[in-house]
Amino acid sequence: MTAPLPNDVLPQIRSHQFQSRRQFLARNAMGIGGVALAALLNQEDLLAREDLAPFAQTQKFDMLAKQPHFEPRAQAMISLFMHGGPSHMDLTDPKPMLTKFNDTEYQGDITYSFINRASKKLKGSSFKFEKRGECGTELSELLPNLAEVIDDVCLIRSMHTDINGHEPSIWSMNTGKAQPGRPALGSWMTYGLGSESQNLPAYVVMTDPGGHPVDGVRNWSNGWMPPLYQGTVIRPQEPRIFNLNPPVHLQGEVQRQNMELLQKLNEKHLETHPGESDLEARIASYELAARMQEAATEALELSQETKATLEMYGIGENATDEYGKRCLIARRLVERGVRFVQLFIAGQIWDNHTSLDASLKSCCLKTDKPSAALLKDLKQRGLLDSTVVHWGGEIGRLPVTENHGDPSKAGRDHNGQGFSTWLAGGGIKGGMTYGETDEFGHKAVIDKVSPNDYHATLMRLFGLNHEELTFRYNGLEQTITDKRPCRVVEEILA
C-alpha cells in the first residue's frame, strides 16, 4: 500500500499543474527565447546538421604509413635540441669586427632580458676560428669534432625568432608559433607520415639525466592532436622504459592470454564510444607496448655495438659517456624505423649569462664529439642520405657583455634576432653556409630563415606540402606554419 504524500508537497504539485499565463511566461521565458532563436537559425541555415558531423568523430587516426604529397628525400629525423641559446659568435659565426672593437661601446639598439646586468660594451670572442674541411667553413676551436664532418653540414647563420625569451622561442622553433599548446614538430611528422615500424614508437624523446628541458613535457606534446601523436619518452638511465617486461610469473602463455582478453574488452568498449581519440590512443599504446617488449629491448642494447663505435661516440669517457649513449641509441632507433627522435639537454646549459668562456667549454665537451659521431655513423651505414640531423637551440646571444667587469665572469644575454643552427643529411646540401648576421652578430640580415621557413623546408624533405598538411581544430584547418608567409629554403636543398 502506497503511503500518502505529505501535506506540504501537494500544494507544490498543484502549483506546477495549474499555472496562470503570467506564471507560465515567467518560468519559460528563456525556453521561448530558445525556441525563437532556433527558428531564426533554421531560416538562416545555421543549425548544426548531421551531414556535417564533427570532423573528430568521423576521421580515423592511426600510425599506419601514409602516402606523402610527393617523392620524399628523408625518411627520419634526429633533432639535437640545445636549450638555452648557444653563443653563435663564439662557435659558428666568426666576427672579426667584434674582436676589433672589443670593450668599446656598441652603437646599435639592443633589447635586453636582464637590464640590471646589462652593458653596451662589445665582447669579442675568446676563441680562435679556423677554416675547416674542403668547404672552408670557419668554426671555433671549441668544435674540433664538428670540423671533421663539416663537409656534410649546412650551417645556417641567419636563424631568427625575433623574440628574446626562451619559452616563446622554443614554441616557435618546436611548434611553429610563439604560443603554448600546439603540436610539436614530431607530432606533425608522425601525423602526416605515420610510422615505418609497428613495433616501436614513431616519435621518441630522449631526456637528460639532469632533468627535463625548459617548459618540460610541452616540448613533445601532441597539443590539440589525438594523444596518439605525443612523443614517447625514453629515460636517460636504466631502465630506459619502465615496466617494459612483465614479472616472470606473468610471462609466456599467461601474458598472451591476458593480452588477448584485454584486446577483446578494449575493442568492445570502443564500439560503444566511437570517435573517442583518447580511448583509441590508449588502446593503441597498450598494443604497441606489447609489441615493444622484444623490439625496444633489442634497440636499446648497446652491447651489440663494436668497441670502435662506442669509442667514436665517446662512450666510456666522463664528459661524453651519457650524451654519447643517447646519440647512439638515436641511430639505432631510426635504423629500426623510428620516424622522429629528439634529444634534449637538462634545463638550459647553453644559457651562459655568466662565466661564458668556461661554461661554453663544458657544453661543447659534452656534445661536440657525440654529435659529430652521429653523422659519421649514419654516413658509414648509408643512413645519412635518408636521415635529417638537426643541431641548434631556440635563440643565440648578444654581442655585448653581461656582468661587465671580471672577464672570467662575463657572459652574454639572450638574442633572438640572429643565431646559428646546422642541418645535415636527408636531402640537405652539405659543405655550405647559408645566411649572415650583421658585422657584430646581432641581427640576421642576409637570407634570413624563420622557424616557419625551417618547418616548411623540413616538410618538403619529407615529401609534405606544409600548406596541405592540415589538422582541423576549432573549426579551422591548422598547419604547422600557422598559414604565415614563409618559404621552402630551396638554396640549401641538394
C-alpha positions, 0 to 999 in steps of 0.5 A: 500500500502506497503511503500518502504524500505529505501535506506540504508537497501537494500544494507544490504539485498543484502549483506546477499543474495549474499555472496562470499565463503570467506564471507560465511566461515567467518560468519559460521565458528563456525556453521561448527565447530558445525556441525563437532563436532556433527558428531564426537559425533554421531560416538562416541555415545555421543549425548544426546538421548531421551531414556535417558531423564533427570532423573528430568523430568521423576521421580515423587516426592511426600510425599506419604509413601514409602516402606523402604529397610527393617523392620524399628525400628523408625518411627520419629525423634526429633533432639535437635540441640545445636549450638555452641559446648557444653563443653563435659568435663564439662557435659558428659565426666568426666576427672579426669586427667584434674582436676589433672593437672589443670593450668599446661601446656598441652603437646599435639598439639592443633589447635586453632580458636582464637590464640590471646586468646589462652593458653596451660594451662589445665582447669579442670572442675568446676563441680562435676560428679556423677554416675547416674541411674542403668547404672552408667553413670557419668554426671555433676551436671549441668544435674540433669534432664538428670540423671533421664532418663539416663537409656534410653540414649546412650551417645556417647563420641567419636563424631568427625568432625575433623574440628574446625569451626562451619559452616563446622561442622554443614554441616557435622553433618546436611548434611553429608559433610563439604560443603554448599548446600546439603540436610539436614538430614530431607530432606533425611528422608522425601525423602526416607520415605515420610510422615505418615500424609497428613495433616501436614508437614513431616519435621518441624523446630522449631526456637528460639525466639532469632533468627535463628541458625548459617548459618540460613535457610541452616540448613533445606534446601532441597539443590539440592532436589525438594523444596518439601523436605525443612523443614517447619518452625514453629515460636517460638511465636504466631502465630506459622504459619502465615496466617494459617486461612483465614479472616472470610469473606473468610471462609466456602463455599467461601474458598472451592470454591476458593480452588477448582478453584485454584486446577483446574488452578494449575493442568492445568498449570502443564500439560503444564510444566511437570517435573517442581519440583518447580511448583509441590512443590508449588502446593503441599504446597498450598494443604497441607496448606489447609489441615493444617488449622484444623490439625496444629491448633489442634497440636499446642494447648497446652491447651489440655495438663494436668497441670502435663505435662506442669509442667514436661516440665517446662512450666510456669517457666522463664528459661524453659517456651519457650524451654519447649513449643517447646519440647512439641509441638515436641511430639505432632507433631510426635504423629500426624505423623510428620516424622522429627522435629528439634529444634534449639537454637538462634545463638550459646549459647553453644559457651562459649569462655568466662565466661564458668562456668556461661554461661554453667549454663544458657544453661543447665537451659534452656534445661536440664529439657525440654529435659529430659521431652521429653523422659519421655513423649514419654516413658509414651505414648509408643512413645519412642520405635518408636521415635529417640531423638537426643541431641548434637551440631556440635563440643565440646571444648578444654581442655585448657583455653581461656582468661587465667587469671580471672577464672570467665572469662575463657572459652574454644575454639572450638574442633572438634576432640572429643565431646559428643552427646546422642541418645535415643529411636527408636531402640537405646540401652539405659543405655550405653556409647559408645566411649572415648576421650583421658585422657584430652578430646581432641581427640576421640580415642576409637570407634570413630563415624563420622557424616557419621557413625551417618547418616548411623546408623540413616538410618538403624533405619529407615529401609534405606540402606544409600548406596541405598538411592540415589538422582541423581544430576549432573549426579551422584547418591548422598547419604547422606554419600557422598559414604565415608567409614563409618559404621552402629554403630551396638554396640549401636543398641538394 
